[in-house]
Amino acid sequence: MRREKHSFAGRFIRIFLVSAGALFLLLVILAFTTLPFHAFYRLATRDSEMTEEPAYIVMLSGAGIPSENGLIRAYYTGWLANECPDATVIIAAPGDLSDSASDPHLIERELRVRGMGTNAVMFETEGKNTRGQAQNIALLIASADHHKPLAVVTSPEHIRRAVLSFRKAGFTSVSGFPAFETALGTSLVFNDKDLKGNRFVPPIGENLQLRYQFWNHLKYEIIVIREYMALAYYKLRGWI
Protein backbone atom coordinates (compact mmCIF):
# COMPACT_ATOMS: atom_id res chain seq x y z
CA MET A 1 0.00 0.00 0.00
CA ARG A 2 2.82 2.39 0.94
CA ARG A 3 4.65 1.59 -2.32
CA GLU A 4 1.47 2.32 -4.31
CA LYS A 5 1.13 5.70 -2.60
CA HIS A 6 4.76 6.57 -3.37
CA SER A 7 4.30 5.40 -6.95
CA PHE A 8 1.18 7.53 -7.40
CA ALA A 9 2.90 10.58 -5.88
CA GLY A 10 5.90 10.06 -8.15
CA ARG A 11 3.72 9.84 -11.25
CA PHE A 12 1.77 12.92 -10.21
CA ILE A 13 4.98 14.93 -9.69
CA ARG A 14 6.37 13.80 -13.06
CA ILE A 15 3.13 14.69 -14.86
CA PHE A 16 3.02 18.07 -13.10
CA LEU A 17 6.64 18.89 -13.97
CA VAL A 18 6.24 17.82 -17.60
CA SER A 19 3.00 19.82 -17.93
CA ALA A 20 4.55 22.89 -16.30
CA GLY A 21 7.58 22.63 -18.56
CA ALA A 22 5.40 22.28 -21.67
CA LEU A 23 3.30 25.28 -20.63
CA PHE A 24 6.41 27.37 -20.00
CA LEU A 25 7.84 26.41 -23.40
CA LEU A 26 4.53 27.30 -25.08
CA LEU A 27 4.47 30.71 -23.40
CA VAL A 28 8.06 31.38 -24.47
CA ILE A 29 7.23 30.47 -28.08
CA LEU A 30 4.08 32.62 -28.07
CA ALA A 31 6.12 35.56 -26.76
CA PHE A 32 7.87 35.68 -30.13
CA THR A 33 4.49 36.23 -31.83
CA THR A 34 1.94 39.06 -31.66
CA LEU A 35 -0.76 36.90 -30.04
CA PRO A 36 -0.08 38.10 -26.44
CA PHE A 37 -0.54 41.74 -27.45
CA HIS A 38 -3.75 41.01 -29.39
CA ALA A 39 -5.16 39.13 -26.38
CA PHE A 40 -4.25 42.10 -24.17
CA TYR A 41 -5.73 44.58 -26.65
CA ARG A 42 -8.96 42.57 -26.93
CA LEU A 43 -9.54 42.84 -23.18
CA ALA A 44 -9.34 46.63 -23.53
CA THR A 45 -11.61 47.08 -26.53
CA ARG A 46 -14.19 44.31 -26.73
CA ASP A 47 -17.76 45.66 -26.40
CA SER A 48 -16.60 48.82 -24.62
CA GLU A 49 -16.37 51.47 -27.36
CA MET A 50 -17.33 55.02 -26.38
CA THR A 51 -20.02 56.27 -28.77
CA GLU A 52 -21.27 59.40 -26.95
CA GLU A 53 -19.94 61.97 -24.54
CA PRO A 54 -20.07 60.65 -20.97
CA ALA A 55 -22.15 62.27 -18.27
CA TYR A 56 -20.02 60.48 -15.66
CA ILE A 57 -16.31 59.63 -15.78
CA VAL A 58 -15.23 57.00 -13.26
CA MET A 59 -11.54 56.66 -12.46
CA LEU A 60 -10.70 53.38 -10.75
CA SER A 61 -7.73 54.23 -8.58
CA GLY A 62 -5.38 51.31 -9.15
CA ALA A 63 -2.45 51.36 -6.75
CA GLY A 64 -2.88 55.01 -5.76
CA ILE A 65 -0.73 58.11 -6.26
CA PRO A 66 2.10 57.93 -7.04
CA SER A 67 2.19 54.58 -8.81
CA GLU A 68 2.60 53.50 -12.41
CA ASN A 69 -1.04 52.59 -13.04
CA GLY A 70 -2.39 55.33 -10.77
CA LEU A 71 -0.53 58.08 -12.63
CA ILE A 72 -1.39 56.86 -16.11
CA ARG A 73 -5.07 56.50 -15.18
CA ALA A 74 -5.00 60.04 -13.77
CA TYR A 75 -3.40 61.27 -17.01
CA TYR A 76 -6.20 59.83 -19.15
CA THR A 77 -8.95 60.83 -16.72
CA GLY A 78 -7.69 64.41 -16.65
CA TRP A 79 -7.57 64.52 -20.44
CA LEU A 80 -11.07 63.07 -20.82
CA ALA A 81 -12.49 65.43 -18.16
CA ASN A 82 -10.97 68.38 -19.98
CA GLU A 83 -12.63 67.22 -23.20
CA CYS A 84 -15.97 66.72 -21.41
CA PRO A 85 -16.27 69.69 -19.00
CA ASP A 86 -19.92 68.95 -18.19
CA ALA A 87 -19.17 65.40 -17.01
CA THR A 88 -19.04 64.55 -13.33
CA VAL A 89 -15.79 62.83 -12.34
CA ILE A 90 -16.06 60.04 -9.78
CA ILE A 91 -12.84 59.01 -8.05
CA ALA A 92 -13.12 55.43 -6.79
CA ALA A 93 -10.33 55.04 -4.24
CA PRO A 94 -10.40 53.72 -0.67
CA GLY A 95 -9.42 56.38 1.83
CA ASP A 96 -10.41 58.83 4.54
CA LEU A 97 -11.87 62.03 3.06
CA SER A 98 -11.22 63.87 6.32
CA ASP A 99 -7.48 63.41 5.69
CA SER A 100 -6.20 65.85 3.05
CA ALA A 101 -3.25 63.54 2.37
CA SER A 102 -5.41 60.48 1.66
CA ASP A 103 -5.41 58.76 -1.74
CA PRO A 104 -8.75 60.23 -2.92
CA HIS A 105 -7.52 63.79 -2.36
CA LEU A 106 -4.09 63.05 -3.84
CA ILE A 107 -5.80 61.70 -6.95
CA GLU A 108 -8.05 64.76 -7.22
CA ARG A 109 -5.01 67.05 -7.06
CA GLU A 110 -3.27 64.95 -9.71
CA LEU A 111 -6.31 65.25 -11.97
CA ARG A 112 -6.17 69.04 -11.66
CA VAL A 113 -2.53 68.92 -12.71
CA ARG A 114 -3.45 66.67 -15.65
CA GLY A 115 -5.98 69.10 -17.07
CA MET A 116 -9.28 68.54 -15.27
CA GLY A 117 -11.01 71.91 -15.11
CA THR A 118 -14.31 72.81 -13.47
CA ASN A 119 -15.78 69.30 -13.54
CA ALA A 120 -17.85 68.34 -10.52
CA VAL A 121 -16.07 65.66 -8.45
CA MET A 122 -17.56 62.85 -6.37
CA PHE A 123 -15.77 60.22 -4.30
CA GLU A 124 -16.39 56.52 -3.75
CA THR A 125 -14.16 55.47 -0.88
CA GLU A 126 -15.58 52.20 0.42
CA GLY A 127 -15.22 49.71 -2.45
CA LYS A 128 -12.26 47.32 -2.17
CA ASN A 129 -12.63 45.69 -5.59
CA THR A 130 -14.32 46.37 -8.92
CA ARG A 131 -17.60 44.76 -7.86
CA GLY A 132 -17.80 46.80 -4.66
CA GLN A 133 -16.92 50.03 -6.44
CA ALA A 134 -19.59 49.47 -9.11
CA GLN A 135 -22.24 48.72 -6.48
CA ASN A 136 -21.34 51.76 -4.38
CA ILE A 137 -21.30 54.10 -7.37
CA ALA A 138 -24.74 52.76 -8.34
CA LEU A 139 -25.92 53.97 -4.92
CA LEU A 140 -24.01 57.24 -5.27
CA ILE A 141 -25.73 58.14 -8.54
CA ALA A 142 -29.50 58.58 -8.60
CA SER A 143 -31.18 55.55 -10.17
CA ALA A 144 -32.91 57.88 -12.66
CA ASP A 145 -29.44 58.68 -14.05
CA HIS A 146 -28.30 55.09 -14.52
CA HIS A 147 -29.20 55.33 -18.20
CA LYS A 148 -26.80 58.23 -18.77
CA PRO A 149 -23.46 57.50 -20.51
CA LEU A 150 -20.74 56.46 -18.08
CA ALA A 151 -17.06 55.97 -18.99
CA VAL A 152 -14.70 53.90 -16.86
CA VAL A 153 -11.01 54.80 -16.93
CA THR A 154 -8.73 51.96 -15.89
CA SER A 155 -5.85 49.80 -17.08
CA PRO A 156 -6.39 48.20 -20.52
CA GLU A 157 -6.62 44.60 -19.27
CA HIS A 158 -9.15 45.65 -16.61
CA ILE A 159 -11.57 47.39 -18.98
CA ARG A 160 -13.75 44.41 -19.86
CA ARG A 161 -14.27 43.29 -16.25
CA ALA A 162 -14.94 46.88 -15.14
CA VAL A 163 -17.46 47.56 -17.91
CA LEU A 164 -19.32 44.29 -17.27
CA SER A 165 -19.34 44.99 -13.50
CA PHE A 166 -20.91 48.41 -13.97
CA ARG A 167 -23.50 47.02 -16.37
CA LYS A 168 -24.34 44.33 -13.81
CA ALA A 169 -24.74 47.08 -11.19
CA GLY A 170 -27.52 48.64 -13.27
CA PHE A 171 -25.85 51.12 -15.63
CA THR A 172 -27.17 50.73 -19.16
CA SER A 173 -24.69 52.84 -21.16
CA VAL A 174 -21.16 51.95 -20.05
CA SER A 175 -17.98 52.39 -22.07
CA GLY A 176 -14.32 51.91 -21.29
CA PHE A 177 -11.45 54.34 -21.66
CA PRO A 178 -8.26 52.23 -21.48
CA ALA A 179 -5.11 53.84 -20.09
CA PHE A 180 -2.71 52.52 -22.72
CA GLU A 181 0.99 53.25 -22.51
CA THR A 182 2.53 54.88 -25.58
CA ALA A 183 5.87 54.09 -27.19
CA LEU A 184 8.61 56.61 -27.91
CA GLY A 185 8.34 58.25 -31.30
CA THR A 186 12.07 57.79 -31.94
CA SER A 187 13.65 54.52 -33.07
CA LEU A 188 15.69 52.78 -30.36
CA VAL A 189 17.90 50.93 -32.83
CA PHE A 190 21.62 51.53 -32.25
CA ASN A 191 24.93 50.40 -33.69
CA ASP A 192 26.77 48.18 -31.20
CA LYS A 193 30.15 49.16 -32.67
CA ASP A 194 29.56 52.79 -31.68
CA LEU A 195 29.31 51.77 -28.03
CA LYS A 196 32.49 49.63 -28.13
CA GLY A 197 32.86 47.00 -25.39
CA ASN A 198 33.51 43.25 -25.72
CA ARG A 199 33.20 42.17 -29.34
CA PHE A 200 32.71 38.45 -28.64
CA VAL A 201 29.19 39.17 -27.27
CA PRO A 202 26.58 39.04 -30.11
CA PRO A 203 25.26 42.49 -31.12
CA ILE A 204 21.60 43.22 -30.30
CA GLY A 205 21.30 46.91 -31.16
CA GLU A 206 19.10 46.30 -34.20
CA ASN A 207 17.05 43.49 -32.64
CA LEU A 208 14.13 45.27 -30.97
CA GLN A 209 12.16 42.03 -30.69
CA LEU A 210 14.78 40.47 -28.44
CA ARG A 211 15.48 43.67 -26.49
CA TYR A 212 11.86 44.69 -25.83
CA GLN A 213 9.05 42.90 -27.63
CA PHE A 214 9.76 39.38 -26.31
CA TRP A 215 9.87 40.57 -22.69
CA ASN A 216 6.80 42.77 -23.09
CA HIS A 217 4.87 39.84 -24.52
CA LEU A 218 5.87 37.63 -21.60
CA LYS A 219 4.47 40.33 -19.31
CA TYR A 220 1.27 40.52 -21.38
CA GLU A 221 0.84 36.75 -21.06
CA ILE A 222 0.91 36.92 -17.27
CA ILE A 223 -1.45 39.91 -17.24
CA VAL A 224 -3.92 38.24 -19.64
CA ILE A 225 -3.92 34.91 -17.79
CA ARG A 226 -4.50 36.66 -14.47
CA GLU A 227 -7.32 38.78 -15.90
CA TYR A 228 -9.14 35.82 -17.47
CA MET A 229 -8.92 34.04 -14.11
CA ALA A 230 -10.51 37.13 -12.52
CA LEU A 231 -13.22 37.22 -15.20
CA ALA A 232 -13.98 33.53 -14.59
CA TYR A 233 -14.26 34.17 -10.84
CA TYR A 234 -16.54 37.16 -11.36
CA LYS A 235 -18.69 35.10 -13.72
CA LEU A 236 -19.00 32.23 -11.24
CA ARG A 237 -19.93 34.66 -8.45
CA GLY A 238 -22.59 36.27 -10.65
CA TRP A 239 -20.85 39.66 -10.54
CA ILE A 240 -20.80 40.07 -14.31
HELIX and SHEET records of a PDB file:
HELIX    1   1 ARG A    2  LEU A   30  1                                  29    
HELIX    2   2 LEU A   35  THR A   45  1                                  11    
HELIX    3   3 GLU A   68  GLU A   83  1                                  16    
HELIX    4   4 ASP A  103  VAL A  113  1                                  11    
HELIX    5   5 THR A  130  LEU A  140  1                                  11    
HELIX    6   6 SER A  143  ASP A  145  5                                   3    
HELIX    7   7 PRO A  156  HIS A  158  5                                   3    
HELIX    8   8 ILE A  159  LYS A  168  1                                  10    
HELIX    9   9 ASP A  192  LEU A  195  5                                   4    
HELIX   10  10 LEU A  208  LEU A  208  1                                   1    
HELIX   11  11 GLN A  209  GLN A  213  3                                   5    
HELIX   12  12 PHE A  214  ARG A  237  1                                  24    
SHEET    1   A 5 VAL A 121  GLU A 124  0                                        
SHEET    2   A 5 THR A  88  ALA A  92  1                                        
SHEET    3   A 5 TYR A  56  LEU A  60  1                                        
SHEET    4   A 5 LEU A 150  THR A 154  1                                        
SHEET    5   A 5 VAL A 174  PRO A 178  1                                        
END                                                                             
